[in-house]
Amino acid sequence: MNGYEVAPESLADRVRTLTRLAELTGQLVATASRLAEREPPLGTAPPARELARRLTAAAGQTGLAGEVGAAEREVREFERMLAAIRTTYVDADERPVAEERA
């Protein structure tokens, strides 16, 4: 024993939570992307068109959609990493039991 204990079910709960968070973040990315595709109806005057262009850019891939997309990728990567860690611990816990029986 190395002084700490890992609860695989607790890790599995965390993985499920992260999976749901990633799904919700993906939906947010889709919403932000749709927002970026539409030009806000602010009128045809040059200042209104410039403001509409800036708002669209702020929502686009370099703005909100890009930031949320990056967050989604990070959440999914953390989810994969945590799932791999859980699998490693479960495999390590099962190995000595199997060896003791032999």
C-alpha positions in Angstrom: 0.0 0.0 0.0 1.3 3.4 -0.9 -0.7 5.6 1.5 -3.7 6.5 -0.7 -6.7 4.8 -2.0 -8.6 5.4 -5.3 -12.3 4.8 -5.4 -13.0 3.7 -9.0 -16.7 4.4 -8.7 -16.1 7.9 -7.6 -13.8 8.4 -10.7 -16.5 6.9 -12.9 -19.0 9.4 -11.5 -16.6 12.2 -12.3 -16.2 10.8 -15.9 -19.9 10.8 -16.3 -20.2 14.3 -15.1 -17.4 15.5 -17.4 -19.1 13.7 -20.3 -22.3 15.6 -19.6 -20.4 18.8 -19.3 -18.7 18.2 -22.6 -22.1 17.5 -24.3 -23.5 20.8 -22.9 -20.4 22.7 -23.9 -20.8 21.3 -27.4 -24.3 22.5 -27.5 -23.1 25.9 -26.4 -20.5 25.9 -29.2 -23.3 25.2 -31.8 -25.4 28.0 -30.4 -22.5 30.5 -30.5 -21.6 29.4 -34.0 -25.2 29.9 -35.2 -25.1 33.4 -33.6 -21.9 34.1 -35.5 -23.5 33.1 -38.8 -26.3 35.7 -38.5 -25.7 39.4 -38.9 -27.6 41.3 -36.2 -30.4 43.4 -37.7 -29.1 46.8 -36.6 -29.9 48.7 -39.8 -28.0 49.8 -42.9 -26.3 52.9 -41.7 -22.5 52.6 -41.7 -22.1 52.7 -37.9 -24.8 50.0 -37.5 -23.2 47.8 -40.1 -19.8 48.2 -38.5 -21.3 47.3 -35.1 -23.0 44.3 -36.6 -19.7 43.2 -38.2 -17.9 43.5 -34.8 -20.7 41.6 -33.0 -20.6 38.8 -35.5 -16.8 38.6 -35.3 -17.0 38.5 -31.4 -19.3 35.5 -31.7 -17.3 33.7 -34.3 -14.3 31.3 -34.3 -12.0 33.9 -32.9 -14.5 35.0 -30.4 -17.1 33.3 -28.2 -17.5 30.2 -30.4 -13.7 29.8 -30.5 -13.3 30.2 -26.8 -16.2 27.8 -25.9 -14.9 25.3 -28.5 -11.4 25.4 -26.9 -13.1 24.8 -23.5 -15.0 21.9 -24.9 -11.8 20.3 -26.2 -10.1 20.7 -22.8 -13.1 19.2 -21.0 -13.1 16.2 -23.4 -9.4 15.7 -23.0 -9.6 15.8 -19.2 -12.5 13.4 -19.4 -10.4 11.0 -21.5 -7.5 11.3 -19.2 -9.6 10.7 -16.1 -11.2 7.6 -17.7 -7.7 6.3 -18.6 -6.5 6.8 -15.0 -9.6 5.0 -13.7 -8.9 2.1 -16.0 -5.3 2.0 -14.9 -6.2 1.8 -11.3 -8.9 -0.8 -11.8 -6.5 -2.9 -13.8 -3.8 -2.6 -11.1 -6.3 -3.5 -8.4 -7.5 -6.6 -10.2 -4.0 -7.8 -11.1 -2.9 -8.7 -7.6 -6.2 -10.5 -6.8 -5.8 -12.6 -9.9 -2.2 -13.4 -9.1 -3.0 -14.4 -5.5 -5.6 -16.9 -6.7 -3.1 -18.6 -9.0 
